[in-house]
Amino acid sequence: MGNKVKFIYNPAAGDRSVIRYLDTFFEKFQSAGFKLDVYRSMEEGDFSNGLNDLSKEYKAIIIAGGDGSASNVINIMQQKNIELPLGIIPTGTANDFASYIGMSENIERSIDIILNWNIREVDIGKVNDRYFLNVCAGGIISNIAHRTETEMKNRLGKVAYYLYGLKELPNIKPMSLKITTSQTEISGNYLAFFIFNSKDAGGFKNIAQFASIDDGLFDLIAVESANIIKISSVIADLLQGKNINDENIFYVQDNYFKIEKTDTNIQTDHCDIDGEKGPEFPLEIELLPKALKIISA
């Protein structure tokens, strides 16, 4: 078994607190008998440079960052056929996946959890040519995620999404979509859709109440257009993890989806994956069962 660990960190992630804990990380891993190979991200898209020199000596890859950083790393791992377990220390603006697998916002506690080496095989998603860990989304949620200022998200967390969402309500325009699964096909006008691997997104817990990261299924939730009062109530209930059995919500579990725009005038031309800008429509989404080893609580 290898005794080296590749540690990748993004010094600009979240509130930048990871910098204060670097010596703690070194102390704990060295005390446990591991040699550390550290890569400090210096610019967007450079994680690949930190994963060029892996050998049989390595036991795991550890990423300190948010959902977007973890998603970037799994894309590189899939492209390079790297099969090492991945540990996530949640230090980003959004840490939904890490939270779901039991990682702590207390960095020292997260390090201790990783050193317990509880390794779990989990599903991941592939949308067109990109991979995702947690969620693929489109519509109003995607727009809010990318228009909300980073500083505001860092300070206010999910409250920032509430505030920006309220500002955008008068301007909401639905998308005309055709959604095909392995079982059915539907068409309609939708304000948003989510394809969940875990239960959480955007800091909101238990939105996809029946989702699991190792059940071989995604959970699709699509919110149909309705009058502004009705849809505000539906979205509020959804974000609070309440009952999804509403006439304006389409819900299905499946391992394959194709989502196509049926109106070329729709302004939104891309999806959102793990909080980052994703591929453009049309989207073909497939589940890769137990394709990743994750270190979890």
N, C-alpha and C positions, 0 to 999 in steps of 0.2 A: 504494500500500500504506500502511496506517495506521501511524502512529508512536507511538500511545498504547497502553498496556497497563493493563487493569483488574486490580488486585491485591487479593484478598480474603483476610483472614487471621482465624483464630480464636485470640485470645491465650490461651485456656484449653485449647487442644488438647494432648494428650499431656503431655510434661514442661514445656511452655510455653517451650521453647528458641527458638521462632521470634522472640520478642521481642528476643533478643540479636543477631539477624541482620538486623534491619530496615535498618540503615544499609548493610550489605553488599549487600542487595537493591537499595536505591536506587543505590548507587555503580555496581554492575555494569550495571544497566539504563540508567542515565543515560549511562554511558561508551559504551554500545552505541547511543546516539542515541534512546532512547525517553523519552517523557513518561509519568510514572506517575500513575495515578488510584487512590488507596488507599481501601479500605473496611475498617474494623475492626468485626468482629462484636461486638455488645454484649449480645445475648441470643439464646436459641434461636429459630430460625425467621426471623431478620432478614436472611438473605443476599439475599432478593429486593430489599431496599432498595438494595443495592449494584449491582444490575444494571438499574436503571430508566433510566439516561441514556446508554446505549451508542449510538454513531454509527459512520459509515464510517471515522472516524479510528482506531478500535481494531483492533489486530492480533490480540489474544488476551485470554483471561481466565486469570489464574493464581490458584489456590486453595492456600493453605498450611493443611493440616489432614490429617485421616485419611480413611478410606474413607467414613465417614458424612458428613463435610463435602463431599467430592467428589460423593457421591450427591445431597446436597441441591442442589448447584449444577446438576447435570445435569437435575434435575427442573424447576428454574426455567428453564433454557435451553430445554427441550422445551416448556414451557408458553408461553414468550414467543417461540418460534421463533427463538432466537438460534443462529446457525450459526458463530460464531467458534471457533477451536481452543481447547482447554482444556489448561492445564499444571497439574500437581499437584506441589507440594513436600510430601513426606511428613513431617508433624509430629504426627500423631495417635497414638492408642493402637493402632489397627490400620491398617496401610498396605499391605494385600495387593495391591490393584490397582496402586498406584504402584510397588511392588517388582517386580511382574510385567512392567511395561513398561520396567523398567530404571532407574527413578529411584533416587537414592542417599539413604541416611539422613544422609549428610553434606550439610547444607543448601547450602553453597557449591557443591558438586559438582552438586547438583540444579539450581541456578540456571544453571550453565554448560551443562548438558544442554539446558535450555529455550532458552537463547540460541543453540543450534545449529539450532533450528527444524526438527527432523525430525518432520513431521506425518504421522500415520497415521489412516486411517479405520477405526473399530472398531464392532462390534455393541454394542447395549445391550439390556436387557430391560425389559419392561413387565408388571407384575403388578397386575391390576385397574386402578386409576387412578394407580399409582406406577411410577416408572422406577428401574432399578438398573444399576450398572456391573459388579459382580463376582459376587455370589452371592445367591440367594434360598434360605432354609433354614427348616426347621421341626422341632419335636420337641425332644429333649434338648439339642441344641446351641444352639437358640434360647433355651431356658430358662436355660442356663448363662451365655450371653452377657449376658443382662439381669439376672441375679441376682448375678453376680460384681461386687464393688465396684470402682468406677472407680479408686480409689487403688491397689487391689491389681493391677488390670490395667496401670496405668501403671508400677508398680514391677517386676512379674514377667512381663509379656507373656503369651506362650502358656502359661507354667508355671501362671499363675493359673487357666486353664481346666482343666488337668490336676488341680490341687488341688481345685477346686470339683467337677469331674466325679467324682472319687473319693468325695467326701462324699455325692454325690447317687445313686451307684450303687444302694444298697438301695431307693431310692424311685422308680426308673425305671418308668414305665408306658407301654406302647406306644400308638400312635394307630391306630385303625381307619380306613383311608383307601381311597378309590378314586382311582387315578391314570390319567388318560386322556391319550394322546399322539395325534399325527396318524396313528400306525401301529398302536397297540395299546391295550389297557385291562387293568389289573391291580387286584386288591383284596387287602388283607391288613393285618396288624398291624405297624406300623413304629415304630422308636425315633426315627428321624430321616430327613430327606431333604434333599438339597442339589441345587440347580440352578445349575451353574457356567457362568460366561462365561469366566473365566480358570482357572488351575490351582490357585489358592491360596485359603485361607480361615483366619481366626483365627490368623494367624501360622504356619500349617503349610503346607509347600511341596509342590507336585506331587500333591495329593490327586486331582484330576481329570487323570489323566496324558495324556489325548488332547485336552484342551480347548484352544481357541484363540479369541482375541477377535475374529477376523475371518473365521471359517469358515462363518458362517451357521447355526451349530448350538449349542445348549446341551448340557451333559452332566449327566444326572440320575443321582444315586447315592442309592438308598433302602436303609436298613439295616433288615432284618426282625428281629422279636423272636426271641430264643433264650434258653437258660439263661445265667445271669450270667457264668459262666466263659468260655463260648464267645463271647458277645457282647463281652466285655472284650477278648479277643484280636482279634476282627474290627475293632473300633473302633481299637485301638492300631495295627494294621497299616494301616488306612485313613489315619490321621493321619500316619503315617510315609511315605506315598506308595508303599506296597507293593502287590502284586498285588490287583486288585479282583475277580478271578474266584473268588468265594466263594459258596456256596449261600445265604448269608444277605444277599447284596448283589444288588439289582436295578440294572443299569446300562443306560442307553440314551442315544443322541444323537438330538435332535429340535429343532424350532424352535417347538413348541407343547406346552403341558401344561395340563391342568385337574386340580386336586387338591381332592377333596371329603372331608369327614369323614362316615363312615358310622355313627358312634356319637356322638350328641349329648351324651353324658356326658363326652366328652374335655375336660379342663380347658384345654388349649392352644387358644386361639381366634384366634391371629394368627400370621403368619410373621415372619421376620427378613430384612431386605434391607440388605446392605452394613453389617451390624453395628448397625442401628437397627431399632426396632419397625416392622413392616410391616403390610400390610392383613390383614383378617380373612378366614377361610375362608367360602365356597369361593374358591379362587385360580384365576384364569385368566392364564396366563403366555405371552407371545408374544415372539419375538425381532424386533428392528428392525435389519435388516442395514445395517452401515456408516452408522449414523445419527449418529455423533459423530466429530469430528476431535480427536485426542489428540496432544499433543506428547510424544514418547517418545525413549528413548536410541537 
